[in-house]
Amino acid sequence: MGVMRTAGGAMRTAAVVAAGLVLLAGCGGASGGKDGDGKGDGAGKGERPGGPARGASATTHLKNIPDVGTALRSRIPAGSRQVVAVYGKGVDSAEATVVLYDKGAKGWDRKGSWAAHNGRRGWTLDHHEGDKRSPVGVFPLTDAGGVLQNPGAKLPYTHSSAFTPPSYWAKSTRHDFDYVVAINYNRVKGTSPLDPTRPQGQSKGGGVWLHLDHGSGTSACVSVPKAGMQALLRALDPARHPVVVMGDAAHLAR
């Protein structure tokens, strides 16, 4: 089956594999079964608008991404001028905050901030499929898609019903993949988020995405409110080489 991928008005065709093979292998199963009843492991879907709260100096013209230490900072490519920072509350927590930073001539500026969720069991430096933890690290963001039409994404966007979660998942997850941005952990960049290829092997997990929040933790993905996903899709620009920097507070600070 073919689907449209669009970026800046250009269109190209991509092959889409069966949804069951892809979604169940990665972010799929994010809330199905006992571990995914959507209860008791999240902080809600509130949005935290970006921009300076108490003077421009707090959120603009920053020398570095706040609260990110040298270990991860050194892994941000020199050419990256957009960073999605995922600040996990704790190593075993599913609660997080997502902040978009954009680099201008005078430094990094905060463009938006949203309450979010990560893996329901927290974070790990050695992610494996099924551990219910999100991988700590710095990963490029190159590809997007979803059940819904492209909301104005600059990244190549795969619009397909194949993103629809299986019917046996919890009802709260039915719109999780209306919009997604693939996190380039154990995947082939430049392909649809639906591509099931796992270069490091299936056991290392994959299908780790930014996607819509359903109010609780995920299998490994990072979930963001709909308004936040729309804002990210419209802002992330391949010409600015966006990356995500993600982890719990302790790992981020190293």
N, C-alpha and C positions, 0 to 999 in steps of 0.2 A: 504494500500500500504506500502511496506517496503523499507527502504533506508539503505545505509551503514553508520555507524558511525565509524570513525577511530581515533586512538590515539596511536602514537608511533608504528605504524604497526599493532596494534591489531584491529580487526573488530568485530562489533556487530550490530544486527538488531534492528531498532526502528520503532514504528508505527508513521506514519505521517498523521495528520488530513488535511482536505481540506484547501487549501491555503486561500480561501476567509474568512473562519472563523477566521483564525489566524491573517493574515496580516492586515485585516481591523479593528481588535480589538485592535491592538497595534501600532507599528510603521507604520502599514498600513494606507493608506490615507495620508502618509507623504507629498505628494505634489499633491493630486488630488483636483479638484474643484478650486474655486476662491482663497482660501487662499494658494494654492499650485501651482501657475503658474510658480514658479521658478524664478521670476523676483524681483529685487530690494531689497531683504532682506538678501543678503549674500556677503561675501567678496572674493569669488573665491576659487580656488582649489590649490593654491600654496603650495608647500612642503617646510618645514623648516628643513633641515637636522640637526640631533643631533650632539653631540660631542662638545668639548670645543671650544669656539670662540676666547677667549683672555686668554689662559692659563688654565691649568687643574683645578685650584682651583674654577673656576666659575661654573663648571658643574660636578665635580667628588668629591668623598669623602665627600659628604654633610651629616651633622648630621640629618637634617630633610628634608622633601619634601618642596621646596621653596613655600612661599606665602600661606601656609596652616596653619591655626591657631590651637590652642589647642582643640577646640570643635570637629573638624573633624579628627585631628591627633590622638586623643584618641580613635577613632573608627576604625583605621587601625589595624587589628589583629597583635599581636606580631609576629606571624609566617609568615606574608606576606613579601616577599622579592622582589616583583614586584608591582609597582603602575603605573597605567595609570592616569595621572592628566589631567583633562579637565578644563582649565582656561577660563571661560566665560568672555567676554568683559564687560558686564553689566547686571543688573537684567532683563532688557527688551530687550536685544540684542540677535541676533541669531549668532553672531560671537564668535569664540572661538579658542583656541590653545590646541592641544593635545600633551602631553609630556610623554614619557615612561621613568620610572626610575627603576633601578635595584640595589638591595642592596648587596654589597660585604662586605668583612671583615673590610674595612675602612670607610664604609658609603654608601650613595646613589649616584649612578652615572647616569647621563642623557644619554640615549641611542638613542633617536630620538625625533623629534619635527615636527609637521605638522599643517598647518592651517586647521580649522575645523568649523563645524556649530552645533548648538544645536536647541532646540525648537524655532520656529519662533517668539514666543512672549517672549522668555527669560527663566527665571528660577523660581522655586517655592519650598518652604519647604513643601507644601501640594498638591502634584500632584493629579489631577483628570483627568479621560479620557476626551479628547476633549479640554483641556485648552491650548493646543499648547505650553506648557512650559515643560522644562526638570526638573526632580526631583534633588534637591540638596542632596548630601549624599555620603556615602562610601558603595560600593556594590561589592561583589565577582564576579569574571569572571570565569565561569566553563565550558561553552559550546559554541560551534561555529558551523558554517555551511555556506551554500550558494548554489547558482545556479552552480557555477564553481567547478571543482574538487579541492580537498584538496591541498593547495599550500605548505604543509609541516607543518601544525598545530600540536602542541603538545596537545592542548585541544581536547577532543572528537569532531569530526566534522561530521555533517550531510550534505551529498551531495544530493540535491534533487531539481527538477524543481518546487516543490511546493513553493519555495521562490520567484518565478517570480512574480513581481507586476501585478495587474490586468491591462487589456488592456486599460481601461478607464482612468488610471492615466496619468499624463503629460509624454510626450516622454522623458523628461530629467531625469525621475526616473527609466527608464527601467533597469538600471544596479545597482540600489541602493543595492540590496541584493545578488549581485554576491558573496560577502563575508560578513559575519556578525559574531559578537561576542555578545552573550546575556549578558545584564547587569542584575544582579540578583535583580531587583526591582519587587516585587509582582509576582514572578514566582517560580517554583519548580526547584532547582538546580539539575544538573545531568540528565536533560532531554534535548531533542532537543529544539533549539530555537523556533521551530514550535509548541511546546506544549502550548495550550491556557489556561492552568490552572492559575487562579488568586487567590491565597490563601487569600488575603485581600478583595476579591470581585471585580467585574467588574468595579465598579465606581472609584476605585483607579487606574485605568489604568494598563498597562502592555505592553509586547512586546517591551520593550525599549532596543534598540540594539546599538552597534557600527556598522556602515555600510558604504558603499561607498558614497562619497559626490557627490551631483548634482549641487552644486553652490549656495544653499540657505538653509534657515531654514527647520526644520523638524516638525513632530507632537510632539515629545518628545525625539527622538533618538539623538545620536551624530554621525555626518557623517565626514569621513576622506578620503583623496585621496586614490586611489587604491594602490599606492606604500606604503602608510602608513598602510593600512589594511593588506597587505601582510607581512610587517615587523612585525606588532603586532601579527599576527597569527603564524608566525615562532618563535617569541620570547616568547610569553606567555606560561608558563610552570606550569601545575597543581601542580608539586612538590614544586613550589615556592609560591603557594597560591596567585595568582594575584588578585588585587582589582582595581576598578576605584574610584577615588576621584574626584567629579565633582560639579561644581557650578560657580556662578559669583564671581568676585573678592571680593566683600564685604562679601558674605557668606563664601567664602573659608578662609578669613582672621580671622574670629571670633575665 
